[in-house]
Amino acid sequence: MAKKQPDVMEKIVSLCKRRGFIFQSSEIYGGLNSCWDYGPLGSELKRNVKEAWWSAVVRDREDVVGIDCSILMHPRVWEASGHLQSFTDPLVDCKECKRRFRTDDLEDDRHCPECGGELTESRQFNLMFKTFMGPVEEAAAVCYLRPETAQGIFANFENVATTARLKVPFGIAQIGKSFRNEITPGNFIFRTREFEQMEIEYFVKPGSDDEWYEHWKQARWQWYLDLGINPNKLRLRDHAEDELAHYAKACVDVEYEFPFGWSELEGVANRTDYDLRQHQEHSGRNLEYFDDGTRERFIPYVIEPSAGVDRSLLTFLVDAFEEVESDGGKTERFLRLHPRLAPIKAAVFPLVRKDGMPEVAKEIFHDLKKRFNCFYDERGAVGRRYRRQDEAGTPFCVTVDGQTLDDRTVTVRYRDGREQPRVAVPEVGPFIAEQIANAKSNVV
């Protein structure tokens, strides 16, 4: 029997472990299901994804500000938002193998997809993690780990509008941890119980919400294209009426074609004025906005682009992964990450460990480190060093060779092309910085 070949996701998971992107949490104890740790390269990539998002939606705009809210909030927040009553998934158990499934993930809701055993009746399961604040576990001390970052923004709407002196339309952005006790997490970091969100709540005057909904739908779509995602694997899917949340006027998913099929990457929703009205009712606080130009009072509508950091990171990894057969018949693996996202921007090599080459290479390395994250390597054949960096997604490799000692120039190798121009040592940093700044896709 032929040996089963690993699929694309298995290859990506293997590469992530081998190169230090992502490890299973608590691996030395057997691991904890659906929990992941980001290694040296993964943590850099994650920071770059968040930085690219923050730059696009906060720093590059005049109408959005940032906030960082507490994970623990007053329990009545979740009562007002509806999470205590309706943040549930349908759950069934197999009477034979005892495995649990989301009912809506099953084609046959009577028989177990794993062992064929009989399934229990479906029941609702609340996805929030419950904990207790203080030393005594009692009803009065119940607290929840937030299942989304949005409610912290709504609860601070008045604070931010007043202190930042913002006028509608304006947005509040946040990146932060959220927690959902998912019944069936899986597909690596696609669905996990602990994850990070990148969310914007954009407050608009009722009546202008359709226009702003279209604006954010196109802006968020374009963000992925600008960072190199293959447009043929990206699509917008509008929610049907029976899919819409009870508070939503409209919603669209930015979907990506993963190896396991088309799945949601980000959602953009018109949440109307539901959230602010709910918090106004439950808190007793007047959350109306006063327009001092028109002298009108109204509760703003909200457009919400909501993306997952981990899910976005997985998308960039999947889209960048490529295998190429070399002339010698060997399989070479590349992560063709956009240079802005690449964990390591440049690797610096001396061709050999003698003749003063390491000294010049380290001089260049320490200069580049002042600009961006770099890596120095002088061990093994230079071809092998190149391949290691190709797998790590490094867009540039700087090599010090014999000619460097004569004219103080080095070769700069592009990961995604055949060019290896010679650049003067003092110009290496500005040259690479310019290439990163001007990169339009994942191919420099």
Summary of the structure (lengths in Angstrom):
residues: 444
radius of gyration: 25.3
end to end distance: 43.2
largest distance: 78.7
contacts: 1387
relative contact order: 0.11
helix: 34%
strand: 29%
